[in-house]
Amino acid sequence: MKDYSLLIDRESIPRHVAIIMDGNGRWARRRSLPRVEGHRRGAQVIESLMDTAIDLGIEVVSLYAFSTENWSRPKDEIAGIWRLLEMFFEANIDAIMKKGVLLRHSGSMRRLPASTRRIIEESVARTRGNRAITLNFCLNYGGRQELVEAVNAWAASKRQGEKLTERSFERHLYTAGLPDVDLLIRTSGERRVSNFLLWQIAYAEMIFTSVLWPDFRPRHLYRMIYEYQQRDRRFGGL
């Protein structure tokens, strides 16, 4: 088995990697476990993922943690996800601070339980001075919703006669200030973007893997970074 960590060009690392963490439910079902156990095991992957991202020098990692469409799932599963999220922040905030991880939240706070909203706000505020890497949790997030809200926010703040530009529009996105996505990864074998960071992935390279998210390991990320580096990114040019 190749050690892709040794083959990577450390001078050509994607600045922003976005991941659709898919397959928790299937992972649990194959083991005759409750779906929430799949989410729990999936949450455990994040620490090693961030250690690997820091080692590689990635600036931003965005994780699709809960979409606006996920509200249609069973209520007990949704409640379990909120509990796991709160436990994740409580258990990992000291390590996050030690590693210099800056936390961001992209998405709407509406409908979130008060306790979940509070711990997100507290964690984001506490890490505001960190600079090693940005971990952007896309929670209660929908790409179309983000675009609509950004347009409305710009319209409400624009000066008389001002025309909308890409730059003025981007200032109203959840991800304002973050670089565009260079690499989009989706686990579990599905091959669609599912309303995730629609504006930001305009020129992203995409890699789809059959690996279920709870089985995702650092070696997978190293291999995908290597694959990314083999592609010719022309951005519409020759």
C-alpha positions as a Python dict, from the first residue, in 0.01 Angstrom:
ca = {
    (1, 'M'): (0, 0, 0),
    (2, 'K'): (138, 339, -100),
    (3, 'D'): (210, 594, 170),
    (4, 'Y'): (56, 898, 3),
    (5, 'S'): (172, 1124, 284),
    (6, 'L'): (522, 1087, 138),
    (7, 'L'): (413, 1158, -221),
    (8, 'I'): (228, 1483, -156),
    (9, 'D'): (373, 1813, -276),
    (10, 'R'): (360, 2023, 40),
    (11, 'E'): (381, 2339, -171),
    (12, 'S'): (53, 2265, -351),
    (13, 'I'): (-199, 2202, -75),
    (14, 'P'): (-566, 2303, -121),
    (15, 'R'): (-649, 2600, 98),
    (16, 'H'): (-1011, 2495, 162),
    (17, 'V'): (-1134, 2136, 181),
    (18, 'A'): (-1509, 2074, 221),
    (19, 'I'): (-1644, 1735, 323),
    (20, 'I'): (-1993, 1587, 299),
    (21, 'M'): (-1974, 1340, 586),
    (22, 'D'): (-2209, 1076, 449),
    (23, 'G'): (-2273, 716, 547),
    (24, 'N'): (-2321, 722, 924),
    (25, 'G'): (-2663, 559, 900),
    (26, 'R'): (-2549, 286, 662),
    (27, 'W'): (-2245, 217, 879),
    (28, 'A'): (-2474, 160, 1178),
    (29, 'R'): (-2729, -44, 984),
    (30, 'R'): (-2465, -287, 857),
    (31, 'R'): (-2374, -352, 1219),
    (32, 'S'): (-2736, -371, 1343),
    (33, 'L'): (-2681, -60, 1555),
    (34, 'P'): (-2902, 247, 1606),
    (35, 'R'): (-2842, 525, 1353),
    (36, 'V'): (-2733, 759, 1630),
    (37, 'E'): (-2441, 524, 1701),
    (38, 'G'): (-2324, 582, 1345),
    (39, 'H'): (-2334, 957, 1409),
    (40, 'R'): (-2138, 907, 1732),
    (41, 'R'): (-1867, 709, 1557),
    (42, 'G'): (-1863, 964, 1277),
    (43, 'A'): (-1802, 1245, 1525),
    (44, 'Q'): (-1496, 1059, 1653),
    (45, 'V'): (-1335, 1087, 1310),
    (46, 'I'): (-1313, 1466, 1327),
    (47, 'E'): (-1015, 1493, 1567),
    (48, 'S'): (-781, 1280, 1354),
    (49, 'L'): (-909, 1455, 1042),
    (50, 'M'): (-813, 1794, 1184),
    (51, 'D'): (-472, 1668, 1299),
    (52, 'T'): (-407, 1552, 943),
    (53, 'A'): (-533, 1879, 796),
    (54, 'I'): (-301, 2075, 1027),
    (55, 'D'): (-10, 1851, 926),
    (56, 'L'): (-85, 1920, 560),
    (57, 'G'): (-120, 2296, 608),
    (58, 'I'): (-483, 2315, 496),
    (59, 'E'): (-627, 2653, 597),
    (60, 'V'): (-1000, 2570, 617),
    (61, 'V'): (-1201, 2251, 659),
    (62, 'S'): (-1579, 2278, 614),
    (63, 'L'): (-1792, 1990, 738),
    (64, 'Y'): (-2153, 1933, 630),
    (65, 'A'): (-2289, 1835, 969),
    (66, 'F'): (-2665, 1891, 930),
    (67, 'S'): (-2858, 2019, 631),
    (68, 'T'): (-3184, 2212, 623),
    (69, 'E'): (-3334, 1901, 462),
    (70, 'N'): (-3228, 1678, 752),
    (71, 'W'): (-3518, 1806, 963),
    (72, 'S'): (-3734, 1547, 787),
    (73, 'R'): (-3551, 1267, 968),
    (74, 'P'): (-3700, 1093, 1275),
    (75, 'K'): (-3722, 1322, 1577),
    (76, 'D'): (-3522, 1089, 1802),
    (77, 'E'): (-3236, 1083, 1551),
    (78, 'I'): (-3234, 1463, 1528),
    (79, 'A'): (-3235, 1496, 1908),
    (80, 'G'): (-2946, 1250, 1923),
    (81, 'I'): (-2746, 1457, 1675),
    (82, 'W'): (-2788, 1772, 1888),
    (83, 'R'): (-2676, 1583, 2199),
    (84, 'L'): (-2372, 1445, 2017),
    (85, 'L'): (-2283, 1790, 1887),
    (86, 'E'): (-2298, 1940, 2235),
    (87, 'M'): (-2091, 1653, 2374),
    (88, 'F'): (-1836, 1699, 2095),
    (89, 'F'): (-1777, 2064, 2181),
    (90, 'E'): (-1771, 2001, 2556),
    (91, 'A'): (-1526, 1711, 2524),
    (92, 'N'): (-1297, 1868, 2265),
    (93, 'I'): (-1290, 2242, 2331),
    (94, 'D'): (-967, 2225, 2534),
    (95, 'A'): (-793, 2025, 2261),
    (96, 'I'): (-932, 2263, 2000),
    (97, 'M'): (-783, 2557, 2189),
    (98, 'K'): (-449, 2381, 2235),
    (99, 'K'): (-424, 2307, 1862),
    (100, 'G'): (-517, 2662, 1766),
    (101, 'V'): (-836, 2570, 1579),
    (102, 'L'): (-1070, 2858, 1497),
    (103, 'L'): (-1432, 2742, 1495),
    (104, 'R'): (-1695, 2888, 1266),
    (105, 'H'): (-2059, 2810, 1210),
    (106, 'S'): (-2221, 2836, 868),
    (107, 'G'): (-2596, 2803, 868),
    (108, 'S'): (-2906, 2929, 1040),
    (109, 'M'): (-2945, 2931, 1417),
    (110, 'R'): (-3321, 2915, 1376),
    (111, 'R'): (-3483, 2594, 1504),
    (112, 'L'): (-3171, 2482, 1690),
    (113, 'P'): (-3225, 2384, 2055),
    (114, 'A'): (-3126, 2663, 2292),
    (115, 'S'): (-2851, 2452, 2451),
    (116, 'T'): (-2701, 2368, 2111),
    (117, 'R'): (-2715, 2728, 1998),
    (118, 'R'): (-2550, 2844, 2321),
    (119, 'I'): (-2259, 2598, 2303),
    (120, 'I'): (-2194, 2686, 1937),
    (121, 'E'): (-2187, 3058, 2015),
    (122, 'E'): (-1963, 3006, 2318),
    (123, 'S'): (-1720, 2780, 2129),
    (124, 'V'): (-1697, 3016, 1833),
    (125, 'A'): (-1632, 3312, 2064),
    (126, 'R'): (-1372, 3126, 2268),
    (127, 'T'): (-1167, 3025, 1962),
    (128, 'R'): (-1188, 3359, 1784),
    (129, 'G'): (-818, 3433, 1832),
    (130, 'N'): (-693, 3097, 1703),
    (131, 'R'): (-505, 3090, 1374),
    (132, 'A'): (-371, 2737, 1304),
    (133, 'I'): (-670, 2625, 1098),
    (134, 'T'): (-1039, 2707, 1059),
    (135, 'L'): (-1299, 2436, 1123),
    (136, 'N'): (-1624, 2550, 967),
    (137, 'F'): (-1927, 2352, 1089),
    (138, 'C'): (-2209, 2376, 832),
    (139, 'L'): (-2500, 2308, 1062),
    (140, 'N'): (-2865, 2369, 972),
    (141, 'Y'): (-2716, 2471, 640),
    (142, 'G'): (-2864, 2482, 290),
    (143, 'G'): (-2688, 2628, -11),
    (144, 'R'): (-2999, 2775, -171),
    (145, 'Q'): (-3108, 2922, 162),
    (146, 'E'): (-2766, 3083, 201),
    (147, 'L'): (-2787, 3245, -143),
    (148, 'V'): (-3137, 3381, -82),
    (149, 'E'): (-3042, 3521, 258),
    (150, 'A'): (-2729, 3681, 113),
    (151, 'V'): (-2928, 3855, -161),
    (152, 'N'): (-3183, 3983, 91),
    (153, 'A'): (-2907, 4103, 326),
    (154, 'W'): (-2734, 4289, 44),
    (155, 'A'): (-3062, 4445, -72),
    (156, 'A'): (-3135, 4568, 279),
    (157, 'S'): (-2792, 4729, 318),
    (158, 'K'): (-2712, 4855, -33),
    (159, 'R'): (-2664, 5222, -111),
    (160, 'Q'): (-2888, 5399, -361),
    (161, 'G'): (-2787, 5306, -714),
    (162, 'E'): (-2542, 5038, -598),
    (163, 'K'): (-2521, 4730, -820),
    (164, 'L'): (-2460, 4381, -690),
    (165, 'T'): (-2111, 4243, -754),
    (166, 'E'): (-1953, 3911, -667),
    (167, 'R'): (-1743, 4078, -398),
    (168, 'S'): (-2032, 4265, -235),
    (169, 'F'): (-2246, 3950, -253),
    (170, 'E'): (-1982, 3730, -89),
    (171, 'R'): (-1968, 3961, 212),
    (172, 'H'): (-2318, 3843, 303),
    (173, 'L'): (-2255, 3469, 274),
    (174, 'Y'): (-2220, 3253, 586),
    (175, 'T'): (-1862, 3188, 472),
    (176, 'A'): (-1766, 3554, 433),
    (177, 'G'): (-1389, 3590, 456),
    (178, 'L'): (-1313, 3225, 378),
    (179, 'P'): (-1145, 3121, 52),
    (180, 'D'): (-1344, 2933, -211),
    (181, 'V'): (-1346, 2555, -183),
    (182, 'D'): (-1057, 2388, -369),
    (183, 'L'): (-1151, 2027, -294),
    (184, 'L'): (-1492, 1878, -220),
    (185, 'I'): (-1501, 1526, -77),
    (186, 'R'): (-1810, 1312, -32),
    (187, 'T'): (-1799, 979, 144),
    (188, 'S'): (-2036, 678, 114),
    (189, 'G'): (-2042, 645, -264),
    (190, 'E'): (-2308, 905, -341),
    (191, 'R'): (-2218, 1139, -629),
    (192, 'R'): (-2400, 1466, -576),
    (193, 'V'): (-2337, 1789, -387),
    (194, 'S'): (-2671, 1793, -201),
    (195, 'N'): (-2715, 2170, -175),
    (196, 'F'): (-2374, 2218, -12),
    (197, 'L'): (-2173, 2540, -57),
    (198, 'L'): (-2317, 2596, -404),
    (199, 'W'): (-2144, 2932, -458),
    (200, 'Q'): (-1815, 2833, -298),
    (201, 'I'): (-1756, 2511, -499),
    (202, 'A'): (-1780, 2680, -841),
    (203, 'Y'): (-1429, 2562, -937),
    (204, 'A'): (-1371, 2293, -677),
    (205, 'E'): (-1223, 1957, -765),
    (206, 'M'): (-1455, 1679, -647),
    (207, 'I'): (-1368, 1336, -514),
    (208, 'F'): (-1633, 1077, -431),
    (209, 'T'): (-1536, 773, -227),
    (210, 'S'): (-1729, 462, -124),
    (211, 'V'): (-1573, 479, 224),
    (212, 'L'): (-1841, 541, 487),
    (213, 'W'): (-1767, 841, 706),
    (214, 'P'): (-1707, 649, 1034),
    (215, 'D'): (-1440, 449, 846),
    (216, 'F'): (-1264, 758, 708),
    (217, 'R'): (-899, 770, 818),
    (218, 'P'): (-599, 1002, 768),
    (219, 'R'): (-468, 775, 491),
    (220, 'H'): (-782, 849, 290),
    (221, 'L'): (-730, 1224, 315),
    (222, 'Y'): (-361, 1194, 217),
    (223, 'R'): (-459, 988, -88),
    (224, 'M'): (-726, 1241, -189),
    (225, 'I'): (-487, 1534, -156),
    (226, 'Y'): (-244, 1344, -379),
    (227, 'E'): (-521, 1281, -634),
    (228, 'Y'): (-617, 1650, -621),
    (229, 'Q'): (-259, 1742, -704),
    (230, 'Q'): (-263, 1525, -1017),
    (231, 'R'): (-546, 1727, -1169),
    (232, 'D'): (-501, 2019, -1407),
    (233, 'R'): (-693, 2312, -1263),
    (234, 'R'): (-743, 2557, -1550),
    (235, 'F'): (-1032, 2769, -1415),
    (236, 'G'): (-1180, 2801, -1765),
    (237, 'G'): (-844, 2870, -1933),
    (238, 'L'): (-636, 2650, -2161),
}
